[in-house]
Amino acid sequence: MPTNETNRKDTLLNWDVFITPGIPIATSTPAPNTKETFWNPTSSTLIYGERDAVLVDVPTTWQQAVTLAWWVRDSCKNLTTIYITHGHADHWFGVSALLDRFPNAKVVATPGTVKVMHEEVEPRRTKIWNAFFPGQIPNQLVIGEELEGNTIELEGNELRAVELGHTDWQDTTCLFVPSIGLAVAGDAAFNGTHMFLGASPTPQKRKEWISALDKIESLDRSVSRGHRTSGNVSNAWVIPNGLGPTRFIQSRMGIVRIVSKEGMLILIRIVRREERYE
C-alpha cells in the first residue's frame, strides 16, 4: 500500500508527503540477477493551509495518479494548484487524473520546465514511456502553464520556484516555502533509491548538479526528495544538516575523471550499494 507521512509545524501552513510505490517496467533486458526491473518510488508533496492546498508533482500512470487523487481528496482541502518541478514524465504524466477530481486546479511550471514537458510528449519520447508502462499512460497529457513570475500564493504565504538548472535532467527546479522552511527538491535529491545519472555523463554536468545542491543547501529548509522509499523516515527525507547520499556525486568525482565510461559505471554501483548512507 502507498504510504503517507506528515510533518506538522506550529505555523499557518503544513505539509504531507505521499509515496507512490515503484511499479514494474516492461523490459527485455532486466538488471543482472533480477527477474523484474522496477521504477523508483516517487514522492508527491501536499502543502496546505486551513482551506487550500498546492500539490507538487504527480506520478506517471493513470492508476498511480488516481490513487494520489484519492489521498488528496481525503485531506479535505481545496486543491488550487499543481506545481511540476521538472519535465520528466514520471513527475507529471498522470496530471489528467488529478484534474478529473479537481477540475479547478491550475497546473503550472517554470518556462524551462514547460519547454521540457513539450519535448516529453513528442512521439519519440512517449514511445519510450508507453513501452515501459504499456496500457498505463493516460491518453490525455496535460502540459502546465508557464508560472507568472516565480511565486505561488497559498493563504497569504509565498511558495517560491527556485531555478536549479541541470540535476538529473535539464531545467529543473525546487519549490521553496520560506514560512515553514521547506524545499520540495524534485529530482535534485534522492534517498533510498537509485539516482538517475544517465543525463549527467560528463564532469561538467555533475558539477552543475552539485551547484544545484549547494543552492538548495543555502536555503533555510528541510528537504522533501523527489524519489525516496517509505522506510527512510527520520533524517532521510527531512535533512536539516545536509543532502546525504546525493553527495556521492561530489565524493566520487575523482573516479569519474580518471576514466569517464568506467568511472560512470563505478559511480552507479557505489550509489546503489551505499545510497542509504547519511
C-alpha positions as CSV (number, residue, x, y, z in Angstrom):
1,M,0.0,0.0,0.0
2,P,1.2,3.6,-0.6
3,T,2.3,5.4,2.5
4,N,2.0,9.0,3.6
5,E,3.9,10.9,6.2
6,T,3.0,14.1,7.9
7,N,5.3,16.9,9.1
8,R,3.2,19.4,11.2
9,K,4.5,22.7,12.4
10,D,3.0,25.4,14.6
11,T,2.6,27.7,11.6
12,L,-0.1,28.6,9.2
13,L,1.0,26.0,6.6
14,N,1.6,22.3,6.9
15,W,2.8,19.6,4.5
16,D,2.4,15.9,3.8
17,V,4.3,13.6,1.5
18,F,2.7,10.7,-0.4
19,I,5.0,8.0,-1.7
20,T,3.8,6.2,-4.9
21,P,5.4,2.8,-4.9
22,G,7.6,1.7,-7.7
23,I,6.0,-0.5,-10.4
24,P,7.5,-3.0,-12.8
25,I,9.0,-1.7,-16.1
26,A,8.4,-3.8,-19.2
27,T,11.9,-4.6,-20.5
28,S,13.6,-7.4,-22.3
29,T,16.9,-6.6,-20.6
30,P,16.3,-6.6,-16.8
31,A,19.2,-5.8,-14.5
32,P,21.6,-8.7,-13.8
33,N,20.3,-11.3,-11.3
34,T,16.8,-9.9,-11.3
35,K,13.6,-11.1,-12.7
36,E,11.9,-7.7,-12.8
37,T,13.0,-4.1,-13.1
38,F,11.1,-1.6,-11.0
39,W,10.7,2.2,-11.4
40,N,11.7,4.2,-8.4
41,P,9.1,5.1,-5.8
42,T,8.1,8.7,-6.4
43,S,7.0,11.3,-3.9
44,S,4.3,14.0,-4.2
45,T,4.2,16.8,-1.6
46,L,0.9,18.5,-0.5
47,I,1.4,21.9,1.1
48,Y,-1.8,23.2,2.7
49,G,-3.4,25.8,4.9
50,E,-6.8,25.9,6.6
51,R,-8.7,25.6,3.3
52,D,-6.5,25.4,0.3
53,A,-3.6,23.3,-0.9
54,V,-0.8,23.1,-3.5
55,L,0.4,19.7,-4.8
56,V,3.9,19.3,-6.0
57,D,4.5,16.6,-8.7
58,V,2.3,13.8,-10.0
59,P,3.3,10.2,-10.9
60,T,3.4,8.6,-14.3
61,T,0.5,6.3,-14.8
62,W,-3.3,6.8,-14.7
63,Q,-3.8,4.4,-11.8
64,Q,-0.9,5.9,-9.7
65,A,-2.4,9.3,-10.2
66,V,-5.9,8.2,-9.3
67,T,-4.6,6.8,-6.0
68,L,-2.8,10.1,-5.4
69,A,-6.1,12.0,-6.1
70,W,-8.0,9.9,-3.5
71,W,-5.3,10.8,-1.0
72,V,-5.5,14.5,-1.8
73,R,-9.3,14.3,-1.5
74,D,-9.0,12.7,1.9
75,S,-7.1,15.8,3.1
76,C,-10.4,17.7,2.7
77,K,-8.5,20.7,1.2
78,N,-9.4,22.7,-1.9
79,L,-6.6,21.9,-4.4
80,T,-5.8,25.2,-6.2
81,T,-2.5,24.5,-7.9
82,I,-0.4,21.6,-9.1
83,Y,3.2,22.6,-9.5
84,I,5.6,20.5,-11.6
85,T,9.3,20.6,-10.5
86,H,10.7,19.5,-13.8
87,G,9.7,18.0,-17.2
88,H,10.5,14.3,-16.6
89,A,7.3,12.3,-17.4
90,D,7.3,10.4,-14.1
91,H,6.6,13.7,-12.3
92,W,3.6,14.9,-14.4
93,F,2.1,12.4,-16.9
94,G,-0.7,11.5,-14.5
95,V,-2.0,15.1,-14.1
96,S,-5.2,14.5,-16.1
97,A,-6.3,12.0,-13.4
98,L,-5.9,14.8,-10.7
99,L,-7.9,17.2,-12.9
100,D,-10.7,14.7,-13.2
101,R,-11.1,15.0,-9.4
102,F,-10.1,18.7,-9.1
103,P,-11.1,20.4,-12.3
104,N,-10.5,23.9,-11.0
105,A,-6.8,23.2,-10.1
106,K,-4.3,25.1,-12.2
107,V,-1.2,23.2,-13.5
108,V,1.9,25.4,-13.5
109,A,5.6,25.2,-14.0
110,T,8.5,27.4,-14.9
111,P,9.1,28.3,-18.6
112,G,12.1,25.9,-18.7
113,T,10.1,23.0,-17.3
114,V,7.2,23.7,-19.7
115,K,9.6,23.6,-22.6
116,V,10.8,20.1,-21.4
117,M,7.2,19.0,-21.0
118,H,6.5,19.8,-24.6
119,E,9.6,17.8,-25.6
120,E,8.4,14.9,-23.4
121,V,5.2,14.5,-25.4
122,E,6.9,14.2,-28.7
123,P,6.3,10.8,-30.3
124,R,9.9,9.6,-29.8
125,R,9.6,10.2,-26.1
126,T,6.0,8.9,-25.5
127,K,7.0,5.8,-27.4
128,I,9.6,5.1,-24.7
129,W,7.2,5.7,-21.8
130,N,4.5,3.6,-23.4
131,A,7.0,0.8,-23.8
132,F,8.0,1.0,-20.2
133,F,4.3,1.0,-19.0
134,P,2.1,-0.5,-21.7
135,G,-1.5,0.4,-21.4
136,Q,-0.9,2.5,-18.3
137,I,0.0,6.0,-19.6
138,P,-3.0,8.5,-19.7
139,N,-4.5,9.2,-23.1
140,Q,-4.5,13.0,-22.3
141,L,-1.2,14.5,-21.3
142,V,-1.7,17.9,-19.7
143,I,1.2,20.3,-20.1
144,G,1.4,23.0,-17.4
145,E,1.0,26.7,-18.0
146,E,4.0,29.0,-17.5
147,L,4.1,30.3,-14.0
148,E,3.8,34.1,-13.9
149,G,6.9,35.4,-12.0
150,N,8.3,32.8,-9.6
151,T,5.7,32.6,-6.8
152,I,2.5,30.8,-5.9
153,E,0.3,32.3,-3.2
154,L,-1.2,30.0,-0.7
155,E,-3.4,31.6,2.0
156,G,-1.1,34.6,2.3
157,N,2.1,32.6,2.1
158,E,4.7,32.7,-0.7
159,L,5.7,29.4,-2.4
160,R,8.8,30.3,-4.5
161,A,10.0,28.4,-7.6
162,V,13.8,28.2,-7.5
163,E,15.7,27.5,-10.7
164,L,18.3,24.8,-10.2
165,G,19.4,24.2,-13.8
166,H,20.7,20.7,-14.6
167,T,20.3,17.9,-12.0
168,D,19.1,14.6,-13.2
169,W,17.6,16.4,-16.2
170,Q,17.7,19.9,-17.7
171,D,15.8,22.9,-16.5
172,T,14.9,21.6,-13.0
173,T,13.5,23.5,-10.1
174,C,12.6,23.2,-6.4
175,L,9.7,24.8,-4.6
176,F,10.7,26.7,-1.5
177,V,8.3,27.7,1.2
178,P,10.1,30.2,3.5
179,S,7.3,30.4,6.1
180,I,7.8,26.7,7.0
181,G,11.4,26.2,5.9
182,L,10.5,23.6,3.3
183,A,12.3,22.9,-0.1
184,V,10.5,20.4,-2.3
185,A,13.5,19.3,-4.3
186,G,12.1,17.2,-7.1
187,D,14.8,15.1,-8.7
188,A,17.7,17.2,-7.4
189,A,17.7,14.9,-4.3
190,F,17.2,11.2,-3.9
191,N,17.2,8.8,-0.9
192,G,17.0,5.1,-0.7
193,T,16.6,4.8,-4.5
194,H,18.9,4.6,-7.5
195,M,19.9,8.1,-8.7
196,F,19.4,8.7,-12.4
197,L,22.8,9.7,-13.7
198,G,22.2,8.9,-17.4
199,A,21.8,12.6,-18.3
200,S,24.9,13.6,-16.4
201,P,27.7,11.7,-18.3
202,T,30.4,14.5,-18.0
203,P,32.2,16.1,-15.1
204,Q,30.7,19.4,-16.1
205,K,27.1,18.1,-15.9
206,R,27.8,16.6,-12.5
207,K,29.3,19.9,-11.3
208,E,26.1,21.6,-12.3
209,W,24.1,19.1,-10.2
210,I,26.4,19.8,-7.3
211,S,25.8,23.5,-7.7
212,A,22.1,22.9,-7.6
213,L,22.5,21.0,-4.3
214,D,24.5,23.9,-3.0
215,K,21.7,26.3,-3.9
216,I,19.1,24.1,-2.0
217,E,21.5,23.8,0.9
218,S,21.8,27.6,1.1
219,L,18.0,27.8,1.8
220,D,16.7,27.7,5.4
221,R,14.9,24.5,4.8
222,S,14.1,20.8,5.3
223,V,14.2,18.8,2.1
224,S,11.4,16.7,0.5
225,R,13.0,14.4,-2.1
226,G,11.6,13.5,-5.5
227,H,12.5,9.8,-5.2
228,R,12.7,8.0,-1.9
229,T,11.4,4.9,-0.1
230,S,8.8,5.0,2.6
231,G,11.1,3.2,5.1
232,N,13.6,6.0,5.2
233,V,11.9,8.4,7.6
234,S,13.7,10.5,10.2
235,N,16.8,12.1,8.8
236,A,16.2,10.6,5.3
237,W,13.6,12.8,3.9
238,V,13.9,15.8,6.3
239,I,17.6,16.7,6.2
240,P,18.3,19.8,8.3
241,N,22.1,19.4,8.1
242,G,22.9,18.2,4.6
243,L,21.8,16.3,1.5
244,G,23.1,12.9,2.4
245,P,23.6,10.3,-0.3
246,T,23.3,12.7,-3.2
247,R,26.7,14.0,-2.2
248,F,28.1,10.8,-3.7
249,I,28.1,12.7,-6.9
250,Q,30.7,15.0,-5.3
251,S,32.7,12.4,-3.3
252,R,33.2,10.2,-6.4
253,M,34.1,12.9,-8.9
254,G,37.8,11.8,-8.9
255,I,36.9,8.3,-10.0
256,V,34.8,9.7,-12.9
257,R,37.6,12.0,-14.0
258,I,40.1,9.1,-14.4
259,V,38.1,7.1,-16.9
260,S,34.7,8.5,-18.0
261,K,32.9,5.4,-19.1
262,E,34.3,3.1,-16.4
263,G,34.0,5.8,-13.8
264,M,30.3,6.2,-14.6
265,L,29.7,2.5,-14.0
266,I,31.7,2.6,-10.8
267,L,29.7,5.6,-9.6
268,I,26.4,4.0,-10.3
269,R,27.4,0.8,-8.4
270,I,28.6,2.9,-5.4
271,V,25.4,4.7,-5.2
272,R,23.3,1.6,-5.4
273,R,25.3,-0.1,-2.6
274,E,25.7,2.9,-0.3
275,E,22.7,5.1,-1.1
276,R,21.3,4.8,2.4
277,Y,24.3,6.4,3.9
278,E,23.6,9.7,5.7
